[in-house]
């Protein structure tokens, strides 16, 4: 069987798996570079499969730790599972268009029962080289991820770093709500709490830095868990986020 050892490591302890579900991203990088899996990122072919998986997680006794416009996270005290719902994908390869680096462009397709790998995935993992994909939906968070990869021994060429910087510059940020949406996840929720008054470049940089420090310190004091007690409440919370009107643009002067 192709990559039998990697498959065994990836799926060890995974309770879910059905056609239309894909494991992709960091967990795949971990199994192919012989690192411990920190979390599983799960992608779906359609909303029905996503909703069924959220309900199944509650049935399995897992608890929901976070819900946002991008993902729903669960934990059982070990590695976390993130159910991604910002977009749905016809096949595993289509997921790669939303990713930032080729070293994450790998997936396990439960329908196929096999891995789907980008052409550059194995070679770039072996070389510990970051190759940036300009089509990623969230380039600002990619810039923060560069530092984490560098801590693990990865390098990024000057040209790739410039492409990442240009992608960040192209993001249309006109309000704190825009920034929260772009950063997403726990970081975005932290910015919701710490954002302060006028929206400008200096305050954006300060807010992102503070959000990262809080998350690195695992300071959960401001997390709101009221919406996370059942699948129904999670879906209601996601719907309320989607229905929220956009904030009016404010002064962007530095």
N, C-alpha and C positions, 0 to 999 in steps of 0.2 A: 504494500500500500504506500502511495506517495506521501512523504512527510508524516509517517505514522506516529513518530515520537512527538512531534509538534502538535498533532491533533489530539493525542492523549493528554498532553499537558494543558492545552487550551480548554478542553471540554471537561476536565476534572472538576467535579463539584457543580457543573452547570446543570440546572434543573429544567431549563427551557430549551426549545428547539423544534421547529416545524417549518415547512415550506413557507417562504415569504419572510423569513427572519435571517438576518446576517450579523455575525460578529465581525467587527472591523476596527482598525486603528491601533491604539497603543498596546492592547493585549496581544495582538498579532506580532507587533514588533518585539514584545517581550519573549514570546515563545521561540521566535527565530533568532534571537540574540542571547538566549539562555539567561533571562532575567525573570524574577518573580513577577507575576501578574498583579498589578495594583488595582485595576478595575476592568470591567468589561463594558465596552460601548456597543449597544445593540441597535441595529437599524432595521427598518421594516419596508415591506413592499406597499403597504396601504394602511389607512387609519384603523380599519377593522382589526388587523393583526396587532397593531400597537395597543389598542384598547383591550383586546383579549389578553395580551401579555401583562398589562398593568393589573388586571383582575386576577390573573394567575399568580402574580407575585404576592398579592395580599392573601390568596388562598394558601400559598406555601409558607405563610407566617413571617414573611419579610416585612420590614417597616420602611415607609417612604421617608426619606431624609430631605428631599428637596424637589420642588416642581417649578418649572419655568416655561417660557415660551419656546425653549429649545429642547428641553429634556426633562425626564422624571427619573430621580435616583432612588435606589433601594439598597438596603444593607441587611445582613443577618449577623453582623458583628465581625465579619471577615472582609474580603474584598467587596467593593461596591459594584452595582450594576446600574448603568445609565441607559434608559430607553429614550432614544433620540426621536423627536417628532417634528423638528423644524422643517423637515422635507421627507417625502417617501420616494422609494427608488425601485425601478422596474427590475434591476438586477444588481449584483454585487459590484460589478465594474463601474456602474454609474455613480456609486458612492464616492469613488476616488476624485471625481470632479469637484466635490465639496471640500476635499482635504487640502492641507497646506503643504505637507512635505511627503516626498516619495517614500521615506522610511516608515510611513504609516499606511501606505497604499496596499494593504492586504486585507482579505476578508475570508471568512468561512461561511459558505452558503449552505444552510441546513437543507434546502431543497435538493441541491446537487450532492450533498454529503462530501464536499471537497473544498479545497482552498482556491481562491481566485487572487492572483498576484499581479501587480503592475510590473511591467518589463524591467523597471529600474529598482524594484523593491529590494531584492536580495543583494545586488551589487552595492547599492548605497548603504544598506545595513552593514554589510561586511566592511566597507570602507569608512563607516561612521561619518558619512557625508550628508549634509542637509541640502537637498535640492528643492527650491521653493516652487509651489504651484500657484500661479497668479489667480486662478479661478476660485480660490477658497472664499467662503462666505464671510469669514471673520478674521481678517488679516491682523488686526490690532492684538488679539489674543495670541496670534502666531508669533508676533514679535516677543512677547513674554515667554513663549515656549522655547525660543532659541536659547535663552539662558539656561533652562532646565536641561536641554539637550547638550549644551556645552559642558555642564557639570558632569554629564555621563560620557564625556570624551568625544562628542561629535564636533565637527568643524563645518563652517559655512564660508563659501567663497565670497569675495568682495562683490562680484556681480549678482550673486543670489541675495545678498544682504541689501543691495540697491533695489532689486526687484521687489523685495518685501517692503522697503521703505516707500517706494512709489505706490504700491498697493494700499498701504496705510493712508498715504496722502490723498488717495482717490475716494476714501470713505467720506460720505456726506454726513458730518456731525454738526447738528444745529441746536441741539438741546441735550439736557441731562438724560431724557428718555431715549434719545438716539444712542447715547453712549452706553446706557444700560443694555439696550438691545444688542449692540455690537459686541460688548464684552461678554454678556450672557452668564448663565449659571450662577455659581456662588459669588463670583466677582461682581457680576451685575447687581445681585441682591445687596451686596455690601455697599456698592456705590449708591444704591437707593437710600440707604441709611445715612451715609456720610456726606452726600453731595451738599454743597453750600452756596446758595445765592447765585450770583452772576456766573454764566457759563462762558468760560474762556480757556485758552490753551494752558495757562499756568495752573488753573484749578483742576482741569482735566488730568494733567500729569500728576498732580498731587493726590487726587482722588484714586487714580489707578494704583499709585504706589502704596497708599494706605490700605486699599483693598487687598493687595497682594500680601502685605505684611500681616494683616489680620488673618487671612486664610492660612498663611504659613505657620502662624501661631495657633491655628485651630481654635480661634476665639468664636464660639457659637452663640454668644450671649444675645445677639440681635436676630437670630433666626426665628421665623414665625412658623410654627408647626400646626397651627389651628386648621389648616386646609388639607392636612396630609393623612387623616385617619382612615380613609376608605377610598376605593377606586372612584366612587361617585363624587366625593369631595375633591379629589384630584382633577377629575374631568371638569367639574364646575370651576375650579380655580384657573385651569388653563383657558377655559372659555371666557372668563372674566378678564384675563390678560389680553386675549385677542380682541375683545370688545372695547377695551379702554381707548378713548380718543387720544390722538397724538398731541403732545404738548406744543404750545406756540413757540416758534423760534425766539431765542433771546440773543442779546449782544454777544458776539464772538470776539470782541477785541481783546488782545492779550494784555 
